[in-house]
Protein backbone atom coordinates (compact mmCIF):
# COMPACT_ATOMS: atom_id res chain seq x y z
CA UNK A 1 0.00 0.00 0.00
CA UNK A 2 1.45 3.37 -0.96
CA UNK A 3 0.67 6.75 0.49
CA UNK A 4 -1.02 9.33 -1.69
CA UNK A 5 1.26 12.03 -2.97
CA UNK A 6 1.10 15.25 -0.98
CA UNK A 7 0.78 18.13 -3.44
CA UNK A 8 0.68 20.83 -0.77
CA UNK A 9 4.24 20.27 0.46
CA UNK A 10 6.80 22.52 -1.22
CA UNK A 11 8.84 20.69 -3.81
CA UNK A 12 12.50 21.50 -4.40
CA UNK A 13 13.01 23.46 -7.61
CA UNK A 14 14.06 21.43 -10.58
CA UNK A 15 17.31 22.52 -12.12
CA UNK A 16 16.37 22.94 -15.76
CA UNK A 17 19.46 24.94 -16.57
CA UNK A 18 22.85 24.63 -14.90
CA UNK A 19 24.16 27.62 -13.01
CA UNK A 20 26.40 29.80 -15.14
CA UNK A 21 30.03 30.12 -14.07
CA UNK A 22 29.84 33.91 -13.68
CA UNK A 23 26.97 33.61 -11.23
CA UNK A 24 29.70 33.47 -8.62
CA UNK A 25 30.57 37.05 -9.61
CA UNK A 26 27.28 37.96 -7.92
CA UNK A 27 27.00 35.45 -5.11
CA UNK A 28 30.54 35.65 -3.69
CA UNK A 29 30.57 39.47 -3.21
CA UNK A 30 27.10 39.25 -1.68
CA UNK A 31 28.39 36.60 0.72
CA UNK A 32 31.43 38.74 1.56
CA UNK A 33 29.14 41.70 2.29
CA UNK A 34 26.90 39.49 4.37
CA UNK A 35 29.77 38.27 6.56
CA UNK A 36 31.33 41.73 6.84
CA UNK A 37 28.07 43.29 8.00
CA UNK A 38 27.34 40.40 10.37
CA UNK A 39 30.73 40.92 12.03
CA UNK A 40 30.14 44.67 12.27
CA UNK A 41 26.74 43.97 13.82
CA UNK A 42 28.39 41.78 16.45
CA UNK A 43 30.95 44.46 17.30
CA UNK A 44 28.40 47.29 17.41
CA UNK A 45 27.64 47.09 21.17
CA UNK A 46 31.32 47.72 21.93
CA UNK A 47 31.62 50.88 19.82
CA UNK A 48 29.73 53.27 22.11
CA UNK A 49 32.87 54.77 23.65
CA UNK A 50 34.54 55.26 20.31
CA UNK A 51 31.80 57.64 19.15
CA UNK A 52 32.86 60.39 21.56
CA UNK A 53 36.53 59.69 20.86
CA UNK A 54 35.91 60.04 17.14
CA UNK A 55 33.98 63.28 17.68
CA UNK A 56 36.82 64.67 19.80
CA UNK A 57 39.36 63.89 17.07
CA UNK A 58 37.10 65.42 14.43
CA UNK A 59 36.64 68.56 16.50
CA UNK A 60 40.39 68.86 17.12
CA UNK A 61 41.16 68.47 13.43
CA UNK A 62 38.49 70.93 12.27
CA UNK A 63 38.85 73.49 15.06
CA UNK A 64 35.14 73.46 15.86
CA UNK A 65 33.63 73.64 19.32
CA UNK A 66 33.85 70.27 21.09
CA UNK A 67 30.73 68.14 20.84
CA UNK A 68 30.06 65.30 23.26
CA UNK A 69 27.15 62.87 22.98
CA UNK A 70 25.11 62.06 26.05
CA UNK A 71 24.66 58.37 26.96
CA UNK A 72 21.09 58.57 25.63
CA UNK A 73 22.31 59.92 22.28
CA UNK A 74 24.95 57.18 22.07
CA UNK A 75 22.34 54.54 22.82
CA UNK A 76 19.98 55.95 20.17
CA UNK A 77 22.80 56.06 17.63
CA UNK A 78 23.73 52.45 18.34
CA UNK A 79 20.11 51.26 18.05
CA UNK A 80 19.68 53.05 14.73
CA UNK A 81 22.96 51.55 13.50
CA UNK A 82 21.79 48.12 14.68
CA UNK A 83 18.48 48.41 12.82
CA UNK A 84 20.08 49.65 9.58
CA UNK A 85 22.76 46.95 9.65
CA UNK A 86 20.18 44.24 10.34
CA UNK A 87 18.09 45.43 7.38
CA UNK A 88 21.20 45.46 5.18
CA UNK A 89 22.08 41.90 6.25
CA UNK A 90 18.57 40.71 5.39
CA UNK A 91 18.71 42.51 2.04
CA UNK A 92 22.03 40.85 1.17
CA UNK A 93 20.83 37.42 2.30
CA UNK A 94 17.57 37.45 0.35
CA UNK A 95 19.22 38.95 -2.73
CA UNK A 96 21.86 36.22 -2.76
CA UNK A 97 19.20 33.57 -2.29
CA UNK A 98 17.10 35.00 -5.12
CA UNK A 99 20.09 35.12 -7.47
CA UNK A 100 20.93 31.51 -6.73
CA UNK A 101 17.30 30.55 -7.38
CA UNK A 102 17.36 32.40 -10.70
CA UNK A 103 14.92 35.15 -9.77
CA UNK A 104 14.99 38.30 -11.89
CA UNK A 105 14.42 40.62 -8.93
CA UNK A 106 17.56 39.20 -7.31
CA UNK A 107 19.65 40.30 -10.29
CA UNK A 108 18.13 43.79 -10.20
CA UNK A 109 18.73 44.02 -6.46
CA UNK A 110 22.32 42.88 -7.03
CA UNK A 111 22.82 45.68 -9.53
CA UNK A 112 21.54 48.21 -6.98
CA UNK A 113 23.87 46.80 -4.31
CA UNK A 114 26.78 46.83 -6.77
CA UNK A 115 26.22 50.48 -7.70
CA UNK A 116 26.03 51.45 -4.02
CA UNK A 117 29.17 49.40 -3.32
CA UNK A 118 31.10 51.45 -5.86
CA UNK A 119 31.06 54.30 -3.33
CA UNK A 120 32.88 52.23 -0.66
CA UNK A 121 36.46 52.74 -1.80
CA UNK A 122 38.63 50.59 -2.26
CA UNK A 123 37.27 47.09 -1.48
CA UNK A 124 33.63 47.94 -2.12
CA UNK A 125 34.58 49.45 -5.47
CA UNK A 126 36.29 46.25 -6.57
CA UNK A 127 33.38 44.10 -5.37
CA UNK A 128 30.90 46.43 -7.09
CA UNK A 129 32.75 46.17 -10.41
CA UNK A 130 32.91 42.38 -10.14
CA UNK A 131 29.18 42.26 -9.37
CA UNK A 132 28.33 44.48 -12.34
CA UNK A 133 30.41 42.26 -14.65
CA UNK A 134 28.53 39.22 -13.37
CA UNK A 135 25.12 40.89 -13.47
CA UNK A 136 25.40 41.79 -17.16
CA UNK A 137 26.82 38.46 -18.32
CA UNK A 138 24.49 36.91 -20.91
CA UNK A 139 24.40 33.51 -19.22
CA UNK A 140 23.55 35.11 -15.86
CA UNK A 141 20.84 37.26 -17.46
CA UNK A 142 19.32 34.14 -19.03
CA UNK A 143 19.59 32.20 -15.78
CA UNK A 144 17.92 34.96 -13.74
CA UNK A 145 14.92 35.33 -16.03
CA UNK A 146 12.38 33.78 -13.63
CA UNK A 147 9.94 36.17 -11.92
C-alpha positions in Angstrom: 0.0 0.0 0.0 1.4 3.4 -1.0 0.7 6.8 0.5 -1.0 9.3 -1.7 1.3 12.0 -3.0 1.1 15.3 -1.0 0.8 18.1 -3.4 0.7 20.8 -0.8 4.2 20.3 0.5 6.8 22.5 -1.2 8.8 20.7 -3.8 12.5 21.5 -4.4 13.0 23.5 -7.6 14.1 21.4 -10.6 17.3 22.5 -12.1 16.4 22.9 -15.8 19.5 24.9 -16.6 22.8 24.6 -14.9 24.2 27.6 -13.0 26.4 29.8 -15.1 30.0 30.1 -14.1 29.8 33.9 -13.7 27.0 33.6 -11.2 29.7 33.5 -8.6 30.6 37.0 -9.6 27.3 38.0 -7.9 27.0 35.4 -5.1 30.5 35.7 -3.7 30.6 39.5 -3.2 27.1 39.3 -1.7 28.4 36.6 0.7 31.4 38.7 1.6 29.1 41.7 2.3 26.9 39.5 4.4 29.8 38.3 6.6 31.3 41.7 6.8 28.1 43.3 8.0 27.3 40.4 10.4 30.7 40.9 12.0 30.1 44.7 12.3 26.7 44.0 13.8 28.4 41.8 16.5 30.9 44.5 17.3 28.4 47.3 17.4 27.6 47.1 21.2 31.3 47.7 21.9 31.6 50.9 19.8 29.7 53.3 22.1 32.9 54.8 23.7 34.5 55.3 20.3 31.8 57.6 19.1 32.9 60.4 21.6 36.5 59.7 20.9 35.9 60.0 17.1 34.0 63.3 17.7 36.8 64.7 19.8 39.4 63.9 17.1 37.1 65.4 14.4 36.6 68.6 16.5 40.4 68.9 17.1 41.2 68.5 13.4 38.5 70.9 12.3 38.9 73.5 15.1 35.1 73.5 15.9 33.6 73.6 19.3 33.8 70.3 21.1 30.7 68.1 20.8 30.1 65.3 23.3 27.1 62.9 23.0 25.1 62.1 26.0 24.7 58.4 27.0 21.1 58.6 25.6 22.3 59.9 22.3 25.0 57.2 22.1 22.3 54.5 22.8 20.0 55.9 20.2 22.8 56.1 17.6 23.7 52.5 18.3 20.1 51.3 18.1 19.7 53.1 14.7 23.0 51.6 13.5 21.8 48.1 14.7 18.5 48.4 12.8 20.1 49.6 9.6 22.8 47.0 9.7 20.2 44.2 10.3 18.1 45.4 7.4 21.2 45.5 5.2 22.1 41.9 6.2 18.6 40.7 5.4 18.7 42.5 2.0 22.0 40.8 1.2 20.8 37.4 2.3 17.6 37.4 0.4 19.2 38.9 -2.7 21.9 36.2 -2.8 19.2 33.6 -2.3 17.1 35.0 -5.1 20.1 35.1 -7.5 20.9 31.5 -6.7 17.3 30.6 -7.4 17.4 32.4 -10.7 14.9 35.2 -9.8 15.0 38.3 -11.9 14.4 40.6 -8.9 17.6 39.2 -7.3 19.6 40.3 -10.3 18.1 43.8 -10.2 18.7 44.0 -6.5 22.3 42.9 -7.0 22.8 45.7 -9.5 21.5 48.2 -7.0 23.9 46.8 -4.3 26.8 46.8 -6.8 26.2 50.5 -7.7 26.0 51.4 -4.0 29.2 49.4 -3.3 31.1 51.5 -5.9 31.1 54.3 -3.3 32.9 52.2 -0.7 36.5 52.7 -1.8 38.6 50.6 -2.3 37.3 47.1 -1.5 33.6 47.9 -2.1 34.6 49.5 -5.5 36.3 46.2 -6.6 33.4 44.1 -5.4 30.9 46.4 -7.1 32.8 46.2 -10.4 32.9 42.4 -10.1 29.2 42.3 -9.4 28.3 44.5 -12.3 30.4 42.3 -14.6 28.5 39.2 -13.4 25.1 40.9 -13.5 25.4 41.8 -17.2 26.8 38.5 -18.3 24.5 36.9 -20.9 24.4 33.5 -19.2 23.5 35.1 -15.9 20.8 37.3 -17.5 19.3 34.1 -19.0 19.6 32.2 -15.8 17.9 35.0 -13.7 14.9 35.3 -16.0 12.4 33.8 -13.6 9.9 36.2 -11.9 
